[in-house]
Amino acid sequence: MDVHDKLDELAALVEEAKAMPFSASCVVNRAEALRLVEDIRGLLPDSLRHADLLLSDREAIVEEGREEADRLLAAAQQEQARLVSEHEVYRTAVSEAEDLRADVDAECARMRREVDDYVDAKLANFEVALNKTLAAVERGRDRIRGRAAYDELATHDDATPLPG
């Protein structure tokens, strides 16, 4: 079964629930409703859980890139100290370290954008699924309200004598 089947089952449970007189409320089997909610949670795509992991991993990836940049910069500084007597080699090492740092920073920024785009897409998909679920719940509630209004009118009509 997929999420939509379980949502249909939940909607049917609500639609078939016994209506409370003079109200839009109904009596629903709590255990059955909670079981369906748990089933739906279990069917939600793993990509949502994956998106959560990516969000938490994003900072680790960025930090790892920074640490790598710091290690590379430290290595360049050590090389610089060793070659301090050779001015041209020193300038080349500093330039390469700065270029490497800029490249790492750019790569970190690119990776951050990609992770943000991926997470945004997954959250958008989740938003669509939640909106569909909300629409199904609203339709179920509307049906229940409509049935309650009809029952109230039928009761009222029975009490009114017919002219004649």
C-alpha positions in Angstrom: 0.0 0.0 0.0 1.1 3.5 -0.6 0.5 6.7 1.3 -2.5 7.6 -0.8 -4.2 4.3 -0.1 -3.6 4.7 3.7 -4.9 8.3 3.5 -8.0 7.0 1.7 -8.4 4.4 4.4 -8.2 7.1 7.1 -10.7 9.3 5.2 -13.0 6.3 4.9 -12.7 5.7 8.7 -13.7 9.3 9.4 -16.5 9.3 6.8 -18.0 6.1 8.1 -17.7 7.2 11.8 -20.9 7.6 13.8 -22.0 11.3 13.7 -22.7 13.1 17.0 -26.2 14.6 17.1 -26.4 18.3 16.6 -22.7 18.7 15.9 -20.1 18.3 13.2 -18.2 15.9 15.5 -18.1 12.1 15.1 -16.9 9.1 17.1 -13.8 7.5 15.5 -12.0 4.5 16.8 -8.8 6.1 18.2 -6.7 2.9 18.0 -7.6 2.4 14.3 -6.9 6.1 13.5 -3.6 6.1 15.3 -2.6 2.8 13.5 -3.4 4.5 10.2 -1.3 7.5 11.1 1.6 5.3 12.1 1.3 3.4 8.8 1.3 6.6 6.9 4.5 7.8 8.7 6.1 4.5 7.8 5.3 5.0 4.2 6.7 8.5 3.9 9.6 8.5 1.5 13.0 7.7 2.8 14.2 10.7 0.8 12.7 12.9 3.5 14.8 11.2 6.1 17.7 11.5 3.7 17.1 15.2 3.3 17.3 15.6 7.1 20.6 13.7 7.1 21.9 16.0 4.3 21.0 19.0 6.4 22.9 17.8 9.3 25.8 16.6 7.1 26.0 19.9 5.2 27.7 21.6 8.1 30.1 18.7 8.5 31.0 18.8 4.8 31.6 22.6 4.9 33.7 22.2 8.1 35.7 19.4 6.5 36.4 21.7 3.5 37.5 24.4 5.8 39.7 22.1 7.8 41.3 20.8 4.5 41.8 24.4 3.5 43.4 25.2 6.8 45.7 22.1 6.5 46.7 23.1 3.0 47.4 26.7 4.1 49.4 25.4 7.1 51.4 23.2 4.7 52.0 26.1 2.4 53.2 28.2 5.3 55.6 25.5 6.4 56.9 25.3 2.9 57.2 29.1 2.9 59.4 29.1 6.0 61.7 26.5 4.4 62.1 28.4 1.2 62.2 31.9 2.8 65.7 32.5 1.3 64.4 32.0 -2.2 62.1 35.0 -2.7 60.5 33.8 -6.0 59.7 30.4 -4.7 58.2 32.0 -1.6 55.9 34.2 -3.7 54.8 31.3 -5.8 53.9 29.2 -2.7 51.9 32.0 -1.2 50.1 32.6 -4.4 49.3 28.9 -4.9 48.1 28.6 -1.3 45.8 31.6 -1.7 44.5 30.1 -5.0 43.9 26.8 -3.4 42.1 28.4 -0.5 39.9 30.3 -2.9 39.2 27.1 -4.8 38.3 25.2 -1.6 36.0 28.1 -0.5 34.4 28.2 -4.0 33.9 24.4 -3.9 32.4 24.6 -0.4 30.0 27.3 -1.6 29.0 25.2 -4.6 28.5 22.1 -2.4 26.4 24.2 0.0 24.2 25.5 -2.8 23.7 22.0 -4.2 22.8 20.6 -0.8 20.4 23.6 -0.3 18.8 23.0 -3.7 18.4 19.3 -3.1 16.9 19.8 0.4 14.6 22.5 -1.0 13.4 20.1 -3.7 12.7 17.3 -1.2 10.9 19.7 1.1 8.8 21.0 -1.8 7.8 17.4 -2.6 7.0 16.9 1.1 4.9 20.1 1.0 3.0 18.8 -2.0 2.3 15.5 -0.2 1.2 17.3 2.9 -1.1 19.6 1.0 -2.7 16.5 -0.7 -3.2 15.0 2.7 -4.7 18.2 4.1 -7.0 18.4 1.1 -8.2 14.8 1.7 -8.8 15.5 5.4 -10.7 18.7 4.5 -12.9 16.8 2.0 -13.6 14.2 4.6 -14.6 16.9 7.1 -16.7 18.7 4.5 -18.6 15.4 3.8 -19.2 14.9 7.5 -20.4 18.4 7.9 -22.7 18.0 4.9 -24.1 14.8 6.2 -24.7 16.4 9.7 -26.6 19.3 8.1 -28.7 16.9 6.0 -29.5 14.9 9.1 -30.5 18.0 11.0 -32.8 19.1 8.2 -34.4 15.7 8.0 -35.1 15.8 11.8 -36.5 19.3 11.6 -38.8 18.4 8.6 -40.2 15.4 10.5 -41.4 17.6 13.3 -43.1 20.1 11.0 -46.7 19.1 10.1 -47.6 19.2 6.4 -50.2 21.8 5.3 -53.5 20.5 4.3 
